[in-house]
C-alpha cells in the first residue's frame, strides 16, 4: 500500500472515530422516578376501634381476621410492592398512593416489612369519616421525595334525603420529587353501590372537589406538575373523569393547565385493573398535568404508564379465575393480594 493511501485511510479512520464518539456523546441519559397507586383491599389491623366500622376485620368478627391473617396479608402486599418497577429503578416506587387502609399504623406496619424496610418509606395519612372505616394514604421514599405540606379534602356527599353520607376524603400532598415541585392528589371515589348511573353523582362530586383544588393551583402555577391518582370507581371514559375532571385521552389535544389520562389505550383494548361479571374495568388511574408531556424539558416527563400484573397475583381456579387474587371471597380467606392490580407511571428526567 502506498504512503498516500495509508495517510488517506488513517484520516478516514480518525474521522469515523470522531463521528462515533460524537454520536455516543449525543446519546442522552435519563434519571427515572416511579409513582404508583394500589388499592390494598381492606387493609385493617385486628383491633376493634369503637369509632370505626371494623368489626368484621377482628379475630371474633365475620372474617375471623386474626393476627396470623393480618401478617399474611401484609406479606402478600410486601411481595407485590417490593417488585413494582425494579426493572427500571432498583429502589422501586418513589411514591405510592394507597386506598382501603384503616389507619396510619397499617401503612407503617407494611413499610416495616423486610422487603420494604430498606427503602425507609414514610407515611402521609389523615383519618376520613368514611362509613366503611377506610382511608387513603401515601407512602414515599424520603431519598427521592420530600413533603412540604399536606391536607385532607372533604367530599360533602349526601343521601337522597339530604343527610350526610360519609365517604373517603381526598389526600393532597405538595412536595419535591428530586427537587422538583409536585402536587399529588390521592383519591378513592364513592363506589357504584346501587348501580353505576344511580351512584354517578357521588363520583362527580368527588371529581369536582379535586378539580376545584387543581384549578386553584393552576391559577398561580399554570405549568404546575400535578398528579391525580386513585381508585376512581369509574373508567377513563366515564363522565366524572372526562367531563368533571376534564382529563383528556388524546395527548395532542392537551393544552396548558389541562390534564392527560394515559390509560385510555389500555381500556379500549379490554385491559383493566379489576374484573366484575367477566368484564374488566380500569378504575385505578394516575392522571397528569400537561407539563409532564413535553419531553424536551429540565424536569420530569411522562415516559409511560404501566399496570403491574404477574402470574402469582392471579386467581387460578373457581369463579374468579383469571381475576386479581383477592384477600376474601365473602368471609372465606383466600390468601390473596388484592382485588385490584396496582398501576404506576415511569417518569424520566435528563441527566445533566
Buried (B, 14 or more C-beta within 10 A) or exposed (E): EEEEEEEEEEEEEEEEEEEEEEEEEEEEEBBBBBBBBBBBBBBBBBBBBEEBEBBBBBBEBEBBBBEEBBEBBBBBBBBBBBBBBEEBBEBBBBBBBBBBBBBBEBBBBBBEBEBBEEBEBBBBBBBBBBEBBBBBBBBBBEEBBBBEEBEBBEBEBEEEEEEEBBBBBBBBBBBEBBEBEBBBBBBBBBBBEEEEEEBBEBBBBBBBBBBEBBEEBBEEBEBBBBBBBBBBBBBBBBEBBBEBBBBBBEEEEBEEBBBBBBBBEBBEEEBBBBBEEEEBBBBBBBBBBBBBBEEEEEBBBBBEBBBBBEEEBBBEEEEBEEBBBBBBBEEEBBEBBBBBBBBBBBBBBBEE
